[in-house]
Amino acid sequence: MSIVISPKVSKDLYEAARVGDVLEIRRLLQDLTFQEARRVLEHSSIVVEPVLNIAVHFKHENVVRDLVEYFGVTVDAKSDEESSPLMQSVLGGNVGILRIISKKLKYPDRGYPIHRVCGGETPNGLQVLKILIHIGANINLKNHKGLTPLMIVCQKRNSQTQDMVKILLQGGAMVNISSPDGNTALHFAIQQTDEMLKELAWDRLNVLKWLVKAGAKLKPNNLGLTPLHLACIKGNAETLTFLSNSFSVDEAELADYHELLASSLYFNKIKRDGKFSIICKLNETHYKAFKHLEIGMKLRTSHETPLWKFTNQIREEGLLYHVETQTFEELHALKNHGEGLLVELILARQRVLPSKAYEDHLMPLIIEYYLYLKNKHHYSQAISLLTHKMRLQLQLTQRKFEHTIIFLLGLFRSYRHSSQWARKDDQKIAEAVITFIEECYESEPSEKRFLLRWLYLTQMHLLYLCLCNPSIGSSDIENIRGLTKRFLSVTRAIKKSVLATYDHCEDAYLFGSCTSEPFRAVVGDNSLHVACRHIPKDESNSNDDRNCTCSFDHPTRLSALLEILHSCGEDINAINSEGKTPLKVLLDRHSTAMTVECRLAVQTLLIEGADPDVKDKLEQTALNSILAGYLSPSCDITCHIELKTVLILLLKSGADPNAQDKRGYTLLHHLMEIYNQGIGQSIQSSHQTAGDNNGFPFQEFVEILQSFGGSADLFTQNGRSALDMCKDEAVENQMRSKLLDAKRNWMTLARIAGRTIRLQKVPYRQVAPTTLVHVIELKT
């Protein structure tokens, strides 16, 4: 049966509870039975909220006692809300109210009140904690984050921490329970360095003593780090000494921990400063780190049989062709050598830490060293360092190669402009990267899926870097060809392995088709596509062919790279998801800024058998790319000369000037449409006013197309020919004069001859074939 009370009574009850008037509350409920009064007091649907909550909120202990003991109001909330009587009394530190409600409390863990107290969020925390333990709160209960009260109190350091730890341990708290990350209370007690806790009343050693006395163990967490590891990572020498004595650590392990501590002293200083400016400098931090390395060496050499660092006393090759020091003489050589000491610290941290911890505790130090090397223009070392980093990432579950390879690509571009270019380290670098790629193939298939596009990008830049070296000779080409074969072999194997292992995995996933410039990849790309899209143009940017030739028997570096890739089995007419061949990619990418190197690269592709008539998804051929470059506002006079040469080269190689797109438009149709819109006229006039006598005017473009068989009387889907669309009388007369059947028949034969020459790979004489020349010369 529902109870109905007037809004005025409801308002008066709220006001009486707010001001703490017990007599008024009794007067308002005098006409109701005890059961009815209790229902009114407990239900928020009758009053604004339960009256007990209001009384607790305003800290009226007499009202709370009357409601609980006289009316028998229930003190347990139905949810974990912070407005419940228990949570309000705990968070407010109301010890008297908490004692009253604790007598009838059935669910002391609802809302995790003991966790809130241990988190330092309440006054009178010690008294509140004792009451909660006394009334039966679960002292080992994990909250929604998987933390027990003991973990929280060790994590949230304050003036009451020691006493709370003592109370929890005396109440039966278990010290070796693990959080979801595998951390125990001992891990949480070692999270911060001592330097960051000077202003806090926090005696770490006393807390650690209580935990050890209660049976704490050196359990590893999910990263494989024990509390001893963590003490060293945080740079806490005092904690290391206490724990090593408490758990009887042997001298070999203690030596490792001192070396790990040395790396932390160095790295933590760098992190606090926020920059790598202090790295490799001889300062107080440097000598502190060296001191702990020396302590470790003394421990290793204090026995008749030295406690070597490597198993079976093998001196393994480490970072950048260095190994860790094994004797005092080797170590003391690093005392005044900042860079050598840092490499020693990186190697020590790499050896001592479990591989799972590399991502959080080793990779940032390697990145800091990389930034230092790049800043100092030590490019060869920096590239080797990044390759070493990727090898370490092979040991991780979550491998993040992407950022490392982006670093590599940026480094290649910087390296090409440096004075160290001629040192002939390029092939060593390429060898190291390819060896790493082969190691990638040995990894699990699930770890290969995201590698492919980055491998292509990395290796294309590396091979080009090798070819750009001024000191390279013909004898080096075979070495580069061998590296290329290895690279292509392993990338094909990686792709085949992944696609065979995962039925749902497609090229789109392997290539990451959503990647934006400058590292864009397209589904279906092979290495020739990548080279044509991403390899930079010649730095000389000169019209003089002699300025861009190599010291070996190839016209340009890009041409050499394309020839090497094709000779190693790459399909020169492979079509990607956009329907583009490498030739079309090259022209689309560089037609607006055509250089001698790009023109010679086009010639190389044609000599190797590239088909200029392949249509992309828009049904456009290589000739359409030339037109797009010609119409670009950024295309200068020099570029127009090169475009004209490339246009004639494509037509002589068998490109069909009458290829039609979806609308039935040929290149002549496009020209007429553009000219009628005024675009062609404005471009032509702008070049003429600039004094361009050798430019690429509209009329000459039409003439070249017709000279190679361009037909002005082909019809579009709308039934219009180029003649119909032409509005310039001089151009129209020129096109009509070319419409003789004999001329068209001759050019059809010439195109067939050009295609045959290209497909049969007949050598060229400059830009014309050396055989069947009489076919081309029939026009005279």
N, C-alpha and C positions, 0 to 999 in steps of 0.2 A: 504494500500500500504506500503510495507516494505521499510525501509530506509537503504541504504548501504553506509557505510563510510569506508575509508581505515584504516588498522591497525595502520598506523602512526598517523592519526587524533585521533583515540581512545587513543593511548598512550600519545599523546600531551594533550588531555583533562584531563586525569588522573594526569599528571604531573602538569598541571596548577592549578587544584583543590588542589593538595597536597601542592604546594608552596603558594597558595592564590593569583594567578595572575588573576584578574577579566578581564582585558583588553584582555589577551590571550584567555580566554574562549570565549569572544564575537567575537574575530577575527576568531577563528576556526569555529564558527557557523554562520558567516555573510552571507553565501550563502544559508542558510535555512530560511524558514518561521518560525514564532514564534511557530506554532503548531509542525512543524518538529523538531525544536530545543528542545522543551519541551520533545518530545518523546525520543530524543537521550539522554537527560540529565537524564531521569527517568528510562530507561531500562538498566538492567545489562547485557542483551544479546548483547548490542551494545558496551558499555564500560565495563570495568572489573567489576564495581559495580556502582550503581547510584552515580552521581557526587555529589549530596547533602550529601550523607553519607560520602564521602571522605572529603568534606569540614568541616563537623561537627567533624569528627574524628580528623582532624588536627587543629581544633579550629580556623578556619578562619571566623570570624564574618562577614567581608565585603563580602566574597564570598557567604555565606549563605543568606545574605540580598539581594544580586543581583539575586541569583537563585530564591528566593521565591517571591520577589517583582517585579523584572523586567521580568524574564522568566515565572513566575507563576508555578514553579515546585510544585507538590503535596508533602506535608510533611508527610502524613499518610502512614505508611508501610502496606504491605499486610499481614504481619504475626507478631508474638510476638518476633521476633529475637532481640537480644541485639544490633545488628549493625544498627537498625533503627535510624533515626535522633532524635526521642523523647528519646529513651532509652540511646543513647550515650550522649546526652546533660544532661540528668538527672544523670546518673552514673558519668559523668565527672564534675558535678557541674557547667556547663556553663550557668550561669544565662542570659547573653546577648543573646546567641543563642536560649535558651529556650523561651525568650520573643518574638524573631522574629518568630519562627515556631509556637508558641502558637496562633498567630493571624489567622492562616489558619488550625489549628489542629481540626479535626472532631472527633477523637477517642482517647481521653486523657487517657483511661484506658487500652489500648492495651499494653500487656506486664507487667501490674501491676506496673507502675512506682512509684505510691505513696507508695506502699508497700516496694519497694526497698529503697526509701528515709527513711521511718520509721525504716527500718532495720539497719540504720547507715552505709550504703554502699556508701554514696556519700558526697563529700565536699559541703559546703554552703547549708547544708540540710534544714535549716529553711527557707531560701529564696526560694529554689526550691519547698519546700512543700507549701508555700504560693501561688506561681505561679500556681501550679497544682490545688490547691483548687479553685483559682480564675478562671481558665479556665474550671472548671466544672468536675474535676475528682471525681468519686464516692467515697465519704469518708467512706462509710459503705460497700464497695464491699469486698467480700471474695475472697482470692486467691485460687490456686489449693490445698492448704492445709487446706482451710476452715477458714483462719485467716483474720480478718479485720486489717486495718492500726493501730487502737488503741491497739489491742492485741499485735501486733508486737512491737510497740514502748514501751509498758510496759514490754515486754519480753526481748528486746535488750537494756540493760541499758547502757547509755553513758552520756556525759556532756550535750547533747542537749535534753535529755529525757523529763525533766520537761517542757521546752518551747514547745516541739512538742506535748505533751499531752494537754497543754493549747490551742495551735492552733487548734488541732483536735476537742477538745470539743467545742471551740467557733465556729468552722465551722459546727457543727451539728453531731458530731460522737455519735453513740448510745452506751451506756456503758454496756447494759445488753444483747447484742447479744452473743450467745454461739458458741464456736468452736465445731468441731465434737466430742471432748472429753467432752463437756459440760462446759468447762471453759470460764469464762468471763474475761474482762480486769482486774477486781479486783483480780481474781485468778492469772493471769500472773504477777501482780505487787507484789505478795507475794511468788514467786517461790524460791528465794535463801535466805539463812540466812545472817544476817548482817555481821557476821565474815568474810564471803567470799567476801564482797564488800567494804572493808576498803579503797582500793586504787581507787575506782571509785567515780566520782563526781555525786552521786546518792542520792538524798534526798527522801527516800521512803515515809515519812509522808506527804510531800507536794503533791506528786503524789496521794496518797490515799485521801487526802483532796479534791483535784480537782475531783476525781472520785466519792466520796461520795456526794459532792456538786452537781454533774451532775445527781444524782439519782441512783447511783449504788446500787444493792440489794445483799443480802446474798443468792444467788441462789446456790443450790447444783449442782455439776458436775455429770458426769456419774457414778462415784464411790460413790456418795452421800456425797462428801466433800464440805462444804461451805468454803468461804475465811477464816472464823474463824478457822475451822478445819485445814486448810492448814497453817495458821500462827503458830498454835501450833505444827504441825508436823515439820515445819521448825525451831522450837525453837526460834521464834521471840517474845519475851515478850513485847517489845514496841508496835509492831503492834497489839498484842492481846489487850493491854490496850486501844489503840486508837479505834479499831473497836468495842470493847465491850461498850465503851462510846458513840460512834456514832450511834449504833443501839439498845441501851437500852437492853442489854442482862440481863436476870434475874439471880439471885444469884445461883440458882441450876445449870443452864447451865454454868455459869462462873466457878463454882467449878469443873465441869467436864473438862472445857478447861484448867484449871490450872494443873489438874492431867495429861491430855494429854501432856501438855507442859513439865511437869516433866519427862515423859517417853522419850520425844524427846531429852531433854538435855542429858540424859544418853545414848540413842541409837546413836545420831548423833556423839557423842564423839567416840564411838566404831567404827562407820563407817569411821571416818576420820583417826583413828589409823590403820585401816585395819585388826585388830586382836581382839580376845576376851580376851586378856591378862589382860585388866583393868576391866573386868566384875566382879561385886560383891566385888570390892575393896573399902575400905573407903578412899575416896579422895575428892578433891574439887568438882568434878562432882557429886559424891554421895550426898554431902550435899546440892548442888544447887537443885538437884532433890527433896530431902526431903523438902526443903524450900517451893517449890511450892505445894507439897502434903499438907503441913501444912497450906498454904494459903487456899487451897480448903476445908480442914477440918474446918477451922475457919468460912468460909462462910456457911458451912452446919450446924454448931452448934450455929450460931448467932441468931437463932430464938427460940421461945418457943417450937415450934414443929420442931425438927431437920429435915433438908433436906436430908433424907437418899438417898443412891445411888440406891438401888433396889426398884422396884415398890412394893407397898403395904408393905413396910418395911420387906420384906422377905430376910433372909440371905441365898442366894443361894450358893451351893457348887461350887467352881471354880476350878482353875488349881491345880493339885497335892494335892487335899484335903484341900486347903486353900480357904478362902474367903477374900474379900477386908475388910480393917479395917473400923470400924463403930464409933469408939470413939478415943479421943486423947490418951488415955492410950494404946490402941492397936497400934496406929500409932507410938507413941514414942518408943515402943518396937522395932521398925524397924530402928531406927535412927543409931544404930551401928551394924546393921545386914545386910550385903551386899546382901546375897542371898534372904532373906525375902523381902527386899526392891525391888529387881528386879522382884520377883513374883508379888508384889503389883502393880508395873508399868505395867507389862504385862496384868494383869487383868483389870487395869484401861483403858489401850488402847483398850483392847478387848470390854469393855462395851461402851466406848464413841464413837468409830469409827463405821460407818456403815459396815455391813458384806461384802459389795462389795469391800471395801478398805483393807480387811484383807491380801490379797495376796501380795500387794505392801508395806503395812505399819505395819503389825503385824507379818506375817510369818518370815521375816528376823530376827526380835528380838527373836522369839522363837528358831530359828535355832542357833543363837549366844548362847543362854542359854543352848541349847542341847549340843553344842560343849564344853561349860564349864563343864557341868555335866559329859560328857564322859571323858574329860581330868582329872577330879577329881575322876573318877571311881565310880560315883554315878549312877550305872546302873539302879536300880529300878526306881529312879526318872526320868532318861532320857527316859526310855521306856514309863512311864506314860505321860511324856511331849509330846512324839511323837504321842501317842494315842490321847491326847487332841488336838494336831495339826490337826490330821485327822478328828476329830469331827468338828473342825472349817471349814475345807475344804468342809465338806458336805453342808455348807451354801453358797458355791461359785458357780458361773455359770461354770467357767472353773476350774475343780478340778484336781489338780496335785498330786495324791496320790503316783505316782510311786517313786519319789525321797524319800518321807517320808518312804515308806516301805523298800526301799533299805537301808536307815539309820537303820531301825529296824533290818533287817537281819544282818547287820554288827555288830549291838549292841549285838544281841544274841550270836554271835560267841565270842565277847570279854567277855561277861558276864559269859559264861561257864568256862572261865579260871580264873575268879576272886575269891578272898577270900570271897565274899559276896554270893557265890553260895548256901550256906547252910541256908540262912535266910528264906527259904520257902515263898518267895514273888512270886514265879513262877506262882502258880495257881491264885493269885490275878491278875497278869499281863495277863495271858491267859483269865481270866474272863473279864477283861476290853477290850481286843481286840475283843473277841467274841461279847460282847455287842455292840461294835462299828460296827462289821460286820452286826449284826441284825438291827442296825440303817441304815446301807447302803441299806438293803433290802427295807426299807420304803421310800427310795429316788426314784426319777424318773427313769424309765427304761433306759433312754438314758445315765444316769450317772453310770450304772452298768456294761456297756459293757467291760470296760478295767480292771475291778477289779478282775476277777476270778483267773487268774494265780497268782496274787500277794497275794490274800487271801490264796490260797493253800500253797504257799511258806512260808508265815508268820506263818500260824497256824501249819504247820509241824515242823518248828523250835521251836515254842512255846511248843508244846506237848512234843517234844524230850527234851527240856530244863526242863520241869517238871519231866520227867522220869529220867533225869541225876542227879537230885538233890540228894546228898548223904543221906540226912535226910528223904527221902520219904519212906513211909511204905505201907503195903498192904491196909491199910484203905484209902490211898489217891488215889488208882487206880480207885475206883468207881467214885470219883469226876472227875478225868481226863476222864473217860469214858463218864460221863455226859456232860462235856465240848465238847468232840469229837462229840457226837450225835448232840448237838446244832450247832456246826460248820458245819457238813456235811448237816444237814437239811437246814440251811440258804443258803449255797452255791448251793445246788441243786435247791432251790427256786429261787435264783438269776438267775441261768442259764435258768431255765424253763421260768421265767418271760421275760427275754430278747429275747429268741428265739421265744416266742409266740407273742411278741410285734413287732419285726422287722423281716419281712420275709427274708430280704437279709442278716441278721446277722447269721453267722455260727460259729462253734467251733473255726475255725482258727482266727476269729476276737476276740473271747472271750479270747483265750489263748495267742495271740500275738506270733505266731509260729516263728517269726524272731528273738525273743529274744536270745541273745548269753549267753554263760556261764558267771558267775556261776549261773545265774537266768533263765536258759533255761527252756522252757515249750514246750510240744508237743501236738498238737491237739488230743483230745480224752483221754488225761491223766486223771486219777482219783487220789484221794489222795494217794493211794498205789503206783502208778507210781512215784508221786512226792517224797514220802518218800524214795523209793528205789533209786532214782536218786540223791537226794540232802542231805539226812541226812548223816552227817559225820561218819566216822568209829570210833571205840572205841579208845580213846586216849592212852590207855595202850599199844595197838598193840602187845599183848603178846600171846604166844601159850597156856598159862595156862588158862583153862576155868574158874578157880576160880577168876582170876583177872578181868573178865568182867561180872560176874554175878551181878544181882541187889539184893537189900535187900528185894525184894518181890518175889513172886513165878513165875519168868520168867527167861529164860536163859540170855538174854541181854536186853539192853534198846531198841535197834532197833527191836528186836523180840517182845518185849512188845508192842511197837507202832504199828507194823504190825498186831498183834493179836487184839488190841483194834479197829483199823480201820476196820478190817474184821468183827468183832463182831457187829459193828455199821452199817453193811449193804453194805459195799463197795465190788464190784465184784472183786474177787481175780484173775479171768481170763479175765478181761476186756482188750480189744485190742485197742491200740491207732492208730494214722494214720500211724505209722511205722510198724504196725502189731505186736507190742511187748506187752507182758503181764508184770505185775510187776516183776515176776521172771526173765524174760529175761532182763528187764531193770537193775535189781540188778546185774546180772551176767556180763552184758556188761560193767557196770560201775566199778565193783570191782574185776573182774577176774584177772586183771593184778597185783593186790595187795590184794589177798584174805587173810582175817584175820579170827580169831575165831568168832568174832561177825558177820561177813558177812556169814560165814558158818552156824552158828546157825540161822541166819535170813532166809537162804535158807531152812533149815529144818523146820522152823516155817511155811513158805509159803506152803511147801509140805504137812505138817500135816493139814493145813487149807484147802487143796484141790487144790493147784496150779497144772496146767497141764504142765509138762515139754516138751510135744510134739507139742505145738502150734508153728507154723512157722511164722516168720516175712515176710516182703515183699521180702526179699532175699531168702526165703524158708529155713531159718536156724533155728535150735531149740536151746534149752538151752545147749545141748552138744557141739554145735559149739562154744559157748561163752567160755566154759572150754578149748577147744583146742586153741582158740585165746589167752587166758590168759597164757596157758602153753608155747606158742611160743613167748610171749612178751620178749624183751631183758631186761626189767626192773623187770621181775618176778624172785624173789629170791628163795632160797631153802625152806625157811619156807612157802612161798606161794605155792610151788609145793606140799608140803605135804597136805596143806589144799585143794588144787584143786583136788588131788587124792581122798580125803575123800568126797568132794562134787560130784565128778564124780560117785563114787560108790553109794552115796546117791540118785542121780538122777536115776541111772539104777535100783536100788532096788525099787524105787517109780514108776517104769513102763515106764521110758524114752526109746524110741525105738532107739537102736543103728543103725538100718538099714534105718532110715528116709533119704530120698533122696531130693536133691535140684533141681533147674531147669535143671542142666546138668545131673541129675541122680546120682550124687556123694553122697555116704554115708560118715560117718566119717572115715571109713577105707580107702576109696579112697583118701580123703584129706590127711590122714597120709602118704600114699604111695607117693603121688605127692610131698608133702613137703620133705619127706625123700630123694627122688630121686634128688631134687634140692640141697641137701646138707645142708639144714637148720636144719633139725632134727638131723643129725649127729653132726653138730657143737654145737648145744645146748646140746646134750647128752654128748659129749666129754668134754665140758666146765664144766658140773656138776660133771663128773667123776674125772676130774683133781682137782677139788676143794675138793675132798674127800667126796663127797655126797653119802653115802651108802644107805640113805633112800630117794633118789631123785625120779624123775618121768621119767625114761628113756623111749625112744621110744618103745622098745620091750614090756615093761610092760604095756604101754598104749594099745597096740594092744591086749595083752593077756586079759586085763580087759574087753575090748569091746567084744571079742569073748566069754569070760566066761559068759557074759550076753546076748548072742545070736547074736552078730555081725557076719554077714555072709560075708565071703570073696569071694563068687562066684556070688554076685549080679552084674549085668551089668549096665554100664552107657549108655547114649544115643549113644555114639560112640562104644558100644559093648565091653567095657573093664571091667574086674573085678579087685578087689584089688589084687588077685593072679597074674593076668597078669601084673599089674603095679609094683609089688614088685621086687626089684633088690638085696635084701639081702637074701642069701640062708637060713640062720638060721631062719629068720622071716617067710620066705615062708614055710619052713618045719613045723614051729609052727602052721601056719594058716591051712595047709592041715590036720594036726592031729585033728583039731577042726571041721572038716566038716562032722562028723557023723550025720546021720539023727535023731537018737535018742536024741543026745545032743541038736540039734536044736529044736526038738519037745518039749523037756523038758523046754528049755528056753522060748519058745513061751508061754507055760503054766505059767511059772514063771512071765513073763511080764504081762499076763492077771491077775494073782493073785495080783501082785503089784499095777496095775491100779485099781482093784476092792477095794483093801484095802485103797488106797488113796482117791478114790471118795466116799467111805462109811465112811471116816474119822475114821478108826480103829486106836486106840492108838498105838504108836511106843514103842518098847523096845530098848532104845538107838537109833540105826539107823535101826533096824529090827522090823517088825510087831510082836506083841505078839500073834497073831492068825495066823493060816495057815502057821506056821513056817515049818511044815513038807513039804510043797510044795517047799520051798527054799532049804531044806536040802535033797531033792531027789538026788542031785548030788553026795552025798556020798553013 
